[in-house]
């Protein structure tokens, strides 16, 4: 059993820690007291584990408890990790303590060891405190075994989630959180005018909502009415109120047009993450999904939210701009569930939106409406206009009479539109001609917000049009690529590097500055304080905030959208359409290729950070991480080339498959050429950008995708085989592009291959040697070496990364595979990458190769065979096809045979020790591999999907007459007891899988058994 093996391993580690502790306590005078504490705690833990081992050997009574304690990242797993870390911290023995006297050299060794321990003492103390918590959790589970049923034991075991370290909770929260709305909240609060938004407190609807007489307020109004500012004000009021109510919390979420996403899941993930941080706990159901490394569904997100809300008495949630979710059907359903589902009766919701019929139909029966079209809003607008006129530097010379005229006119004509009033103030501020021009403008004020924007763009001076166009275009591009406002420092560098801007007459000697931006763009932009990127939570407080710029309002971006473009559109030149996006994309690629990493080295050196060490930084070295993050961020803010490197990677990598902007780029030949240059590992710029990418993505920010690696990686590649390098470089580019998580690269990859002037089969099937690594693992990470054909490399790549699409495409090209031997070689490589749940279908490459004639026995003279490899990863579909094709169910491989030259490639599937993992299968029959449970299998042991796959594999092997065989010293040895145990375990696993599917432990419907098998 895996649990027994885990116990033995932990006891052995405990012995090692005890031995080292006793050595230093006995042999060194004045040994530190923390070593004595480690000795005592480790000895107590060892005693508990030895008792568990004894009882387990004598009876099955503790099997369920032990299985619960052995779950992935459970108490036993953490104890094993902690003891291993402590044993590495305690200095090794340096001299024989029993000696009568020690030489000067030995004394020096003892002194060095003691000094080394002093430096590690604080880390050891933290590990010891963590070990005490898990020891307590184990003892608690054992004590309750005799008085509680299995459900209660599960509850106690799950409480270990509260004992997770801060680093583990932070890792979970970073994975779970998808969109951070705090930049929108901070921007809205910065625009708040003191004295406004107080009217809502006087409404009976608000007071009744606070008293929980109803669950939801729906605040609706026309565009530009100030709904977002009002929402931020309500959040502030609720946060202040909750300060005196420890069990209450106020949360917010801002749907944002620039996100261009369905906001339902991001909304649930954000508020759940915020509750996790407040409660210092994690919902068990969400943590299970985290361990399974998959995306949660909306029902699962709601379940997790219900779990984490238990410690709270009242949860206030303000959700702004429902209409900006694209689409919004799911979000409206989620809000309906939060209001009507009894699990969420602690929630009090406020939602704001425009007046759209679909929103009204969902909310009208479950909320109390509050309209922004009311006299209170008109009074707020008048208050805002009066404050702006009194405090604005441009209005100080105006007469009192003129100020009163402007205030009266704007307040009367605004019709509830804050945004309209703000724009008119900006237009009037720029007028030339004195009071006469102002009074004339008051007579001809535009009636609507659209008409206002038409006049604003028409009034931009000719010499400023290029600046405004580029400014708005880059703000839009940054929001698309980074979900954030753009740092002003970077925007100014971009603008000042453009010829048209350099020729601008204003202060041309020094270029544009922040005040120039405010003056030129006026009410079209908003400059606030922020960071401009999604910074990792553990380094956020070290990254200094600075000026960031965004569209002043959703309606500005809406007005400039392609949908509004027409020949008569006064802002046609400024439309955020294809031409501007292509221009910016070309600038990003071109500038990125000119990046020089020397400035990054200097920034890191100033903080005493080694340039090539991002992958070596351990989680407890927080101060080092924060200094490195600060240096990297400072470098990026000061280098437009560095900024464009990051943008180029994100552009080629993080946009969704349906993103028209990315498809647009890929349809432009010049841009494709630039993209291929960036992706080509043989280009000289690759070495320059290596460090920046490593530091940026490893230390500073989280990739935009919620799970998994970035879709498109930049690789460093060196060919050991020198011949036909052009052919191999082309094939490598094809492999990288076609295998990306974004399918929109597949047409480009196919086009690249179709235009290649060489024999396709020869380029794919000729043997090559190369070394490859990616920059997201750090520039100093040892590369992986391959000794196989490129076709085998493609076949051995993980199916989860879409490489089965690539393999399927190539297998349908004329002349591929070129022979049965080549098909067999590909089957051998693919047998460890195939996943039936990903690859099944009429064009499954596994089936294609077998139909072509590939031998199910694999390549002769190789250490492992396809059937062994398929069983090793529990690929039941591959096992089934191999057995049906005639594979030997008892094949043990050839221990003297060749190890595959691409087995390094499985670190995504089997972990960093992939080769040793595969080596452990050599000489064993499939049934024995299934019994031994590899590290990969143990890692996933408690996952329902793994249990189901193991049931299927066991069923196939048993039905085909498998035996438990092992080749030992040239002799085949059979272990009949293994088959008996596996048959019994098969029955247990089947029953557990059926219980999981049915949700009823007493349901033993045989039809379920048939469907499972």
N, C-alpha and C positions, 0 to 999 in steps of 0.2 A: 504493500500500500504506500502511496505517496506520503501520507501523514507520518508513517513510521520512519520513512527515510528522512523526512524533515526533522523529526525528533532526534535521530542519531546525529545528523549533521550539526544541530544546535548544541547538543551535549558535547560533541567533539570540540566545537569552538569555545564552549564554556571551559572545558579542560585546559585549552591553550591559554585563555585569559587568566585562569586561576594559577597556572604554572608560572607565567610571567610575573604576575603580581606577587606571588610568594618569593620568587627569586629576588626581586628588588626590595621587598620588605625585609627579608632575612639577611640579605648580603650588603645592604647599603644603610649606613647609619643615618638617622634622621630622614628616612623615606617619607614622602609626602602622605598626608592623611587621606587624600583622595584615592590613592592606590589601595588603602585599606578598605575604603567604601566600595570600590570596584570589586575587591575580593569578596566582601560580604554579600553584596547584591548578586553577583554572579553565582556564588555558591548556593544561595537560596533558590535562584532560578533553576540551577542544575538539579537541585533536590526535587523541585516540583516536577520537572520534566522526566526525571527518572521514575517518579511515582506514576506519572501518566503512562510511561512506556511499560511499566510492570503490569498495571491494570489492563492496558490494552492487550498485552500478550495473554493475560489470563481470561479475558472476557471481551465481548463485543459491546459492553454496556456504554462505553464512552465514545463509540465510533462517530455518532452524530455530532456530539460536542466537538470532538477533535476535528472533524471535517469542517465545522463552522469556524474553528480557530485557524484552520489552515487555508482559508480562502485567500485569493490574490490580495496582497497587501494587508493581510490579517495580522493578529498579534504574533503568531509564531514566525511568520515571514519577517516581520519587523524585528523581532528578537534576533533572528539569524543575521539580519543586516547590521544591527547595532553591535553585536558581539564581534562580527568581522571587522567593523570599523575600529572598535576599541583595541582589538588584538594588533591592528596595524599601527595604532597610536603608541602603544606601550613599547619602549625600546627592546630590541632583541638582547639575548644574553651575550655579553662581550668577553667575560673571563670566567674561570672556574672559581666559584666562591670558596670552595674548600681549600684553596691554596694557602700556605702559611703566610706568604707575602706576595704582594703584587709588584710587578715591574713598573718603572715610570711610564712605559708605553701603555700598560693595562690601566694604570691610574688615569692617564689621559683619556682613554676610551670611556672609562666610567664617568668622567667629568663631562665629556661631550654628550653622552647618553642622558645624564641628568639635566643638562641644559636643554636638550631637545625635548624632554618630557615637560619641562617648565613652560615651554612655548606652546605645547599642545594641551595643557591642563584645562583651559576653559572649554575647549571643544569636547574633551572627555567628560567634563562635568555635565554638559548639555545632553550628551548621549546617555549618561548614567540616569539622569532624570527621566529621559524618555523610556529607558529600559524599565524603570520602576513602574511607570504607568501601564506598560504592556504586561508586566508580571502580575500586577493587580487585576487587570482584565482577565487574564488566564485563570487566576485563582478564583475570581468571582464566577466564571463560567463553570468551573469544576464544583464549587460549593453548591450552586443552584441545581446541579444535575439531578440530585436525589429528590428534590421537592418540586420541580417544575417540568412541564411537558416540553416537547420539542419546539413549539412555537415560542414559549417564554425564553428558552435557551437562545433561540435565534435573535430575539430582541436584545438580550444581554450581550450577545456577541456583536451585534450591530452597533452597540454603544461605543465600541472602539473607534468608530468614526470621529467621535468627539475628541479622542486622544491623538488625532493626527497632528503632526507638527505644523507649525506656521508655514513652512516651505511647501508641505504637501497640500495644505488648504489653498495656498496661493496658486500652486500649479493647477489644481482643479478649477479655481475661479477663472484663471486665465483661459483655460480650455472652454469653460461653459459660457463665459461672456462673449457675445458676438459683436455687439455694437455698443459703444459708450456714448450716451447722449449728453454727457456733462459739458462738452464745448458749446452746444446749443443753449443749455441752461445758463452757463456763465455769460454768454453773449446777450441773452435776453435780460438777465439781471443788470448788466452794464448799461442797458438802454432804459432802465426803469427811471421814471421821473417821480421824485418824492411828492407825495400828496395825491397821486393818481391811484387808481384801482381800489380805493377804499370803499367805493360805493357798494361793492358786492357784500361787504360785511353788514350792511344795513338791510339786505334783502332777507325776508323770512325764509326763503328757500335755502339760503346758506346756513342759517341758524338751525333749521330743521335737519339739514344734512349732517351738521356737526353733532346734533343730538341723536343721530342714527335713526331718524324717523323714515328715511329712505336711503337707498344704497348708492345711488348714482346721480350726479349733476351733469347735464349736457349743456355746455356753453357754446352757442353757435352764433356765427356772424359772417358778414361779407368779407372779402379779401381786404387786408390792410386795416382791420378794425382794432387791432391790438390784442388779439387773443393769446398770442405767445407771451407777450409781456405780462398779461394778466395771469397766465398760468404760472410763470416764474414767481410772481408776487404771492400767489396762493401757496406755492411750495414753501416759500420763505415763512409765511404765516404759520403753516402747519408744522414746519420744523421747529419754530420757536415754541409752539404749543406742546410739542412732544418732549421738549427738554425737561418738563416737569412731570412727564408720564413715562417712566423707564420702560414699560412694556408696550409702548406705542411707537410707531415709526412712520415717517413721511418719505415717500419715494416719488420719483418722477420718471417720465420717458417722453422724449420728443421725437415724433416721426419727422423725418427730414427728407425733403425732395431730392437732395443730392445723394442720399443713400441708394435711391433707385431700387428699392427692394420691398418684398413682402415683410412688413414689420411685425407680424404676429410672433414668430419664434424669437427674433431679437428682443422684443418687448418682454416676453416671459423669461428669457435667459438673463436679461439685465436685472429685473426685480428679484429673481431668485438668487442671483449672485450677491446682490446688495444685502438680502436677508441672511445669506450665509456668512458674509463678513460681520454683520451685526451680531449674529448668534454664535459665531466661532464654531460653527458646525456645518455639516454637509448632509443633504438628504440621501438616504441609503439608495433609493432607486436611481438617482442621478449618478451616484458614485459607481454603481454597478455598470451603467452605460459607459462611464468614463473608462473603466477597466476593460470594457469590450471594444473601446476605440471605434465607436460608431456614432452617427447622428441621432439624437432623440427625436421622436415624433411629437406632434403637438399634444396628444393625450398624455404622453410620458412627461412632457414639460409641465403640464398642469398637475400631474401627480406629484412631481418633485416640489412644485410650489406649495401644494397643500401640505406636504410633509414638513417643509422648513418653516411654514407659518405657525406651527404649533406653539412655540414659546411666546408668541406675541398676543397681546390682547386686542389691539386695533392696528390695522395697516392702512394708512392713507396713501392713495396712488393718484397722481395727476398725469394724464396722458394727453399730450398736445398734438394737434394737427392730424387727426385721424385721416383726413382727406389726402394727406401726402404719402400714405402707404400705397405701394404699387405691386399687386392689387391690394384691396382692403377687405375682401370677403372674410378671409381667415381671421384677421384682426377683430372684425366686428363679432364673429362667432366666439372668439376668446373672451371679449368683453362681456358678451351675453352670459357665458359660462361663469365668469367671475362674479356676476351680479346675481345669478339664479341658482347656482350650484351650492348646496349646503356646506360643502367642504371649504368654501371661501366666505363664510358669513362674517369673518373678521375684517373683510376688505371694505373700504369706503372709497368710491371712485369719483374722480372728476375727469370728464373728457371734453376736449374742445375740437371744433371742426368748422368748416364752411357748411352752408346749408344745402347739402346734397340729399336727394330723395332716398338713395339706398341706405345712407347713415340714419336718416330720420325713421325709416321703416323698421330698423333693428332697435333703435334706442327709444322710440316714442312710448312703448309699453313698459319699459324697465328703467326709465330715468325721469328726472324732473328737468324740463328745459329752462334755460335762462338765455334770453336773447341779448346780443350786444347792441341791438338797435333800441337804445333807450336814452332818456335825457341825462342819465348819469355819465354815459360815455361822452356825450356832447360837452358836458361840463369838464371832464378830464381833458378833452382836446383843447378847450379854451385855456385850461390851466397850463397845459404843455406849451401852447403857443405863446402865452404871456411870459412864461419862464424863459423860453428860447429868445424872445425879443429883448428881454431885460438883460440876459447874460451873454448873448452873442456879440463878439467883438465887432462884427460887421454892421450891427444895428445901433452902435453907441452914438453915432452922429445924427441919427434920425430924430426928428422932432417928436415931442410927446403926442401931438395930434396925429402924426403919420403912424406911429406905433399903435395907437388906439384904432385907427382905421383898418390897419392890417389885421389886428387881433379880431376885430368884429367880423371882417369879411371872411377870414379863414375859418373861424369857429362856425359861422352860419352856413358856409358852403361845403364843409367837410362831409356832412351827412354820415357821421359815425366812422369815417375813415382816418385813423391816425396817420397811416402811411401817406395819404393824399396831403395832409397838412404839412408833414415833414418835407415832402418834395417841393411844395409851394414855397416854403421858407427858404429852401436852398436856391430855388430859381430867383426869388426876389433878392436874395443876398448878392447874387452875381450881376444884377442889373446895373447898367451904366446909364446915366442921365438924370440922377437925382430923384426927388419926390415926384416929379412929373411922370417919369417912366414907371415908378412904382404904382402910382394911382391908375395909370393906363393899364398896367398888367392886372390890377385888381378887378377892373371892369371885364377883362377877357379871360378870367381864370378858366382852366379846363374843367369839364364837368366830371370826368371819370379818371380812374387811375391809368387806364390804357392811353387815354388822350394826354395825360400828364407825361408819360414816358415818351410818347411821340415827340412832344415839344422839347423835352430834355435832350434827346439825341440829335434833334434837328438843330439845337442851339450850340452844340459843341463846336468850338473853333476848328478850322481846318488843320492847323498845326498840332492840335491835340487829339485828332481822331485816331491816329495809329496807336498812340499811347493808351487810350481808353480801350480800343479793340484788343490789344495784346494783354492789357491788365485783366480784363474780364475773361478772356480766353484762358489765361494761365490759372486764374482763380478757379474756373470751372474744371480744368484738367486736374488740378491738385485735389479738388473735392472728389472727383471721380476715382482717382488713383489711391488716395489716402484717407478718404472719408473725413476730411478735416478742413479747417481754415488754413490758408497758406501763410507761412511766416513772411512778414514784410521784408526782412533782410534778403531772402531769396528772390522775392518778386522784384525788388529793386535791382539786384544783380542781373536778373534776366532782362529787364527792361533797359538797363544801362548798357547792356552788351549788344543791343540791336542798333543798326545803323540809323534807322529812322528816328529813334529816340535820342541818339547821340547828337543828331543835328537839331534837336529841339532847342529853341533859343533860351529857355529858362535855365539859368545857372549851368550852362552846358559844360563849363570847365570842370565841375564837380559831379555832374549827373543829377538825376532825380533823387529826391529824398522823401521821407514819409509825409511831410506837410504838402509837398507837391502833389502826391497821390490824393490826399484829402481835397485839395483845391480843384484838381482837374476832374476827378471822378465824382466828387460831391456826394449826393444822396444815393448814388448807385452802389457804393461800397460801405462797409462798416469795418473799422479797425478797433479791435479789442485786444485783450491779453490772453495768451495761450501758448501751446507748444507746437501745434500744427501737425502732430503725428500721434498715432496710438502708441504711447510709450508704455513699456512694461511697468506693472504696478510696483515692483520692488525697487525701481530706480526713478520713479516719477518725481519724488521730492528733491532729487539731486539735479534734475534737468531744469534749468532756469526758464521761467516763462518770459515771453517777449511779445512784441506786437504781431498780431496775426490779422489777416484781411479776408473778408468773405463778401458775398453778395449781401447788400443791406437788407434784402427781404426776398422771400420766395417769389414774389410777383415780378422782380427784376429778371430772374432766370426764366420765369414763365414767359415774360414778354419777349425775350430773346431766343426762345426755342424755335426750332425749324418749323414747327406747326404754324407759327405766326408769320412765317416769311412770305412775302409777296413783293412783286416789283414796286408797288406803291408804298411799301413799308418804309418809314423814314429812318428806321434803324437797320436797314438791310445790310449795310456794311458791317454792322456789329453782330449780326446773327451768329449764334454759337452752333454752326453747322459743320459740314464735312470739310470745307476748305480750311477753316481755322484749325480744326482738330488735326488734319494732316500736316499743316504747317508746324504746329506745336510738337507733334510726334517726331517729325524729321529733325527738329531742333533738339529734342531729347536724345535721340539716337546719336546724332552727330557730336553733340557736346559730350556725351558719355564716353565716346571713343577717345577723347582727348584728356581723360582723367589722369592725374599724376598723384601717386600715393605718398609722395615725400612729405606733404603737409600733414597727412594723418599721422605719419611716424613722429613728426615733431610734436603734434598735439598730445599724443600718447606719452612721448618721452618726458614732456613737461609734468606729467602726472605720475612719473616713475612706472609707466606701464610698458611691458614688452609688446611690440607690434604683433608678433606671431604667436600669441598665447591665449586667444579667446576660448578655445575648447578646453583649456586646462583649468579655468576658473571654477572653483567649487562653490556650492550654494552658500556655505557659511561665510565665505569671504565677501560679505556684503559691501564693506567699505571699498574694496578693490573694484568690485563690479560697478559701483556708483561713480567712482572716479573715471573708470574706463568709459562708461556711458556718457558722462559729461564731456569728456574729451572728444569722443566720436561725434556727439551732437554739435559741439562747438565747431568742429572741423566742417561738418556738413553745412551749417549755417553760413560759413565763410567761403564756401566753394560751390559755385553753381554747377561745376563739372561733377562733383560728388553727388549733389542733389539729382542730377540727370542720370547718373548711374543707378541710383535707387529707383527713380521713376521708370527707367528702361526695363529693369528687372520686373517691377510690379506690372508694367504695361504688358509685357510678354507672358505674364505668369498668373495674375490674380483675377483678371476679368472673367466673367462667366462666359460659358460657351455661346450664349445667344447675344453677347454684347456686339451691337452693330459697329461700335467704335473700333473694336479690335479687328473685326472682319474687314472694315474699311481699310485699315492699315495693311492687312495682308493682301489686299487686292491692288496695292500700289507697288509697281515694280521697284521704284527707287527706294521706297521704305523697306521692302522685302530684302533688298540687297544690304541695307544698313542692319536690319535685324539679323541676317545670316552672319554678318561680320561680328556682331556682338556674341552670337551663339557659337561661333567657330573657335574651338579650343586651340587652334594653331596660330591664332592672331596674337600679336604682341601685347595688346591691351589687357589680355586675360590676367596676366601676372599683376598688373597694376590694380585691377579692381578686386582682386582676391581678398585682401585684408579688409577693405571697406565692407564688402558683403558679409564677411564673417562677423565683424564687429557689429554691424548694423542689425543683422537678423538674429544673431546669437545673444547679444548683450542688451540692445536698446529697444527694439520693437518686436511685437508679435506679428507673424504673417497674417494677412487678412483672412485667409481661410480658417474656418473654425477648427478643423481637424486635419491631420495628415500633413505631409510635406508640401512645399510650394509646387504648383502644377508644372512649372518649367524651370529646370535647374541649369545654371551655367557650370560647366564641368572643366576641370583641368585634365588634359589628356596627353600622354606621350607614347608614341609608337615605338615598340621595340623591334617589330618587323618593319624594315625601311622600304621595301618595294611597294609600288602602287599606292603611295601615300595619298595621292589625290583621290583615288577610288575610295580608299578607306575613310578619308575625311568626309567625302560626300555621303557615304553610308552612315557615318556616325551622326552627321547632322540630321539625316532622315530618321534615325533611331530616336534621337532626342526629341525632335518635333512630333513625330508620329506617336510616340509613347507618352506624351504629356497627358495630364488629367483633363485638359481642355480639348475637346474633339475638333474645335475649329482649326487646329493646326494640321489636322490630317490631310485636307486638300492641298495645303502648301507643301507638305512632305511628299505627297504623291506627285505633285507637279515637279518638284526637285528631282525625283527619281526618274520620271518619264523623260526628262531632258538630259539625263546623264548619258555621256557617250562612252559606255563600256558595257561589257557583258555582265548582266545582272547576277547570274548564277556564280560566275567566277569571283565577282566582288564580294558576294555574300558567303560563299562556301569555302574560300581559300583560307587555310589556317593563318592566324595572326597572333601576335603577342602585343599587349599594351597594358599600361597602367592608367588608372582613372580614379579621380576623387571629386567631391563637390565642395563648393566653398561654404555651404551651410553647416558643414561639420568642422570648420576652421581650416585655415590655409596650411597648418602644420600637421593635419591628420594624415597618417600614413595612407597612401593610395592603395587601391585593390589591383592586383595583378591578374590578368586573364591570359589564358593560353588555349584558344579555341577559335572557331570561326565567328564572324559577326552574327551570322544566322543563329548559332547556338547561344550567343550572348543575348540576342533578342528573345529567344525561346525560354531562356532561364530567368528572364525578368519577372517580377511579381505580377500576377494577373490583376491585382487590385489597382495597379497603375496603368491599366488599359493596354498593356503590351500584347495582350491576346488579340486586340484589334489589328495591331501591326503584323503579328504573326499570321493571322488569318488573311490579311491583304497580300502579304508576300507569297503565301502558299497558293494563292490563286493567280500568280503571275506565271507566264509560260516558262517552262524549264525549271521550275522550283517546286519541290526538290529535284535535283538532277538525277538522282538514283535512289534505289531502295536503301543503300548504305547511308546516304545523306538523310533520308527520312528517319532511319533508325537513330542516327546521331541526334537529330532534333527531338525525337520522342524521348530519348534519354535525358536531354537537357530540360525539356518541358515537363517531365514527370514530377519535378519538385516545385514547379511554378504554377501548374494548373490548379484552379479552384473551381469545382463543379458549379458552385453557386454563382460564380461570375461568368464562367465560360460556356455554360450549357446552351444548347441551341443547335439548329440544323447545320451550322457552320463551325462547330467547335473544333479548334485546331487539333485537339487530341484525336478526335474521331477521323479528321481528315488525314492525319499521318498514318493511322492504322489502316484506313481504307486504301491508302497509297501502297501499302505493303510493308510498312515499318515493322520490325520484329518486336513483339511484346516482351521478349527476353532482354532487349536492349543491346548495347554494344558488347561484344565479347572482349574479355580481358580487362573489364572495368570492375572496380572494387564493389560498387553497389549497382543494383538493377532497378529498372523502372518500378517494379512492384514494391520493392523495399522503400524506395523514395516516396512513392505515393502513400504507402501506409504510414511512413514516418511523419507526414504532415496531415494525416487523416483525411486525405482527399478521396472520399468514398466513390465519387463518380469515376475518377481515374482508375481506382482499384477495380471497379466493376467492369469497365471497358477492357482493361488488361486481362482480367481473368476470362472474360468472354472470348477474347482473341487468342487464348491459349497460354497465357503466362503461367509459370510454375508457382503455385500457391506456397510452396516451401522453398523457394529460391533463397540462397544465403549469400549470393554474390561471390566474388573472388578476392579473398583477403590479400592476395599477392598482386592484385590487379592495379590498374591506373586510377588515381584520384582525378575526378573531372577538373579541368582547368578553369572552370567558371563557378566553382562552389563558393568562392568568396561572395558571390553575387546575392547570397540569400540572407544577408544581414537584416533586411526588412522583414523576412519571414521567420527566420530562426534566431535572430539576435546576433550580437557581435561575434559569437563563437560558432558560426555556422559550419565551418569546416570540421571542427572537432565533434559537433553535433552529428553531422553526416557520417563521420568516421565511426561513431558509436554503433551505427547500424550494420557495419561490415561483419560478415560471418554469422548473422542472425536471420532466422526465418521471419517473415512478416508477422506471424502470431507472437513471436518473442519480442519483436520491436514494439508491438502493441502493448505487451505486458510490461516492458521495462519502463515505459513512460519517460520520454526524453524531457529535456529542460523546456522545450517548446510546449510539450503536452502538459507538464506541471504548471507552467505559466498560465495556461488557459483552463486548468482542470475544472474549476467551478463554474465555467461559463456554459449556459444552456446550449448554445450552438455547438460547442465542442462535444458535449455529451451526446448530442444527437448524431454528430458525425461519427463518434466512436462506436455508438450502437450500430450504425450502418456498416462500418468497416468490420467489426466483429462478426456481424451476421453473415457478411459475404465470405469471410475467411473460414468460419465454421462450416458453412454450407458447402464450400469447395474442398473440405477435408484437410484444413491446415493443421500442422503440427508445430509444437514448440521445439525448434531445433537450433543448435549452435555448433559451429565448426571450431573445435578446440584441439590445437596441436595436430591438425590434419585429420582428426576423427570427428564424425558427426555424432553429437550427443543429443538425446531427446529428453525433454522435461515434461512427462505426462501430467505431473501435478499442476503445471502452469496452465495447461489447457482446461483442467477441471476448475481452477480458480477463475480463469477468464470466462468460462461458460457461466459460472455462478454470477460473476460481475456483470456479464452481458445481461442476464435477467434483471439484476438490480438497476443497471443503467437504463434499460428499457422502461422499467416501471417508473423510475424517476422522471424520465423524459415525458412519459404519458401524463404523469401528474402535473408537470409544468405546463403541458399543452392544455389539459382539461381545467386546471385550476382547482381540482377536487382530488385530494389524496385517496379517496375511497372509490374513485371511478376507474374501473378496469375494463372498459369497453374494448373488446378484441378488434373491432373495426379500426380503432386508433392504431393498434399494433400493426395492422396490415398497411395502413397509409404511411406509417413511419418508415416501414421497411420497403 
